[in-house]
Amino acid sequence: MQLPTLREIFEAHDRLGSDKWTTYFGAYDDHFARFRERPITLLEIGIQNGGSLEIWAKYFANATRIVGCDIDEKCRDLTFEDPRISVVIGDANSANSYQAVTSDVAAFDIVIDDGSHLVSDVIQSFALYFPKVKPGGVYVIEDLHTSYWEGFGGGSDLDLSSMGFLKLLADVVNKEFWRDDRVGFNLLQNYASRYDVAVNDAGLEIDEVAFGNSVCIIRKKVLDGEENRRHITGNVFKVLDYTEVKPLSGSKELLNSLHITRNLMPATARQAEFVQLSATTLENVRRIEQLDAELRTVSTSANEALTQAQQEIASANDALASVNDALAHARQEIASLKNSYSWRLTAPLRYMRLTTPLRYVKAVFRH
């Protein structure tokens, strides 16, 4: 029987809300097909309204545990009919939440990061939870378009963004061809330093890194002891005779047989140059952040002074308005008094009071 697609399940869903980009449906059907009927465990970081957990429960009908983690306290009020679903409330990258998640389920077949999408959180979550992915399992990062946005700590020209980190993981897939047995070198060192995480290319076992629109799917290698070798078949070799060539491994033997080392710079030199350039970028980013913090401090002080001045001006304007109101009221009372009958009636008396002293003075001067 053909299983329903993720989009079919998504569009038929009628309980808690969820949202997914169109391109995710096909990508997930392709990469999750082998898990559909297995008793898997799944972790989703960032569940928002909780509907995605219900959809995963339908999509993976034989899943044993589906765990969600979200920092929003409102998620505590979400209720689920499926007993396989549980939710941890808290920052997935905090020690307490990590302990709560991993003590409940020791390892996961699928981990989906749909959390804050901040570059720092994306890389910290990967460093924490990729080790908890089972061999052959997958680690998914959604909404990677935010990696290009400054508001999320990214940028199209910033080497230390989420996408920059994930692009390096493609080199980790092929590390048997360049890493050899070197110690003291870490292709991911600048990310480890900037985001304060323990991540080293030497310790990552990755089989595949697949990119889709705003999504990356990383498959963990199965360490079954089988070496990656160059296999040969057929018995007619008219262009290049392989009859004397034995199956070669994917490391130094193959490099030598293909004469790759003759044509390329030593991988160590190129990678060292990359790390050096990335270190310069990291220092520039730190300086920019420092200057930005200083500018914010100055701007805050200026804004506070401006606010205080505006408040003082407003108080002065209020006082002036009160004086003007009082003056206008007094003028109105005077005008009313002068227009009154009593004022007109007493006009002769006021005239006599003014003129009598003048007459007296004139009489004195005559004598």
Summary of the structure (lengths in Angstrom):
residues: 367
radius of gyration: 38.9
end to end distance: 139.6
largest distance: 158.0
contacts: 959
relative contact order: 0.07
helix: 54%
strand: 13%
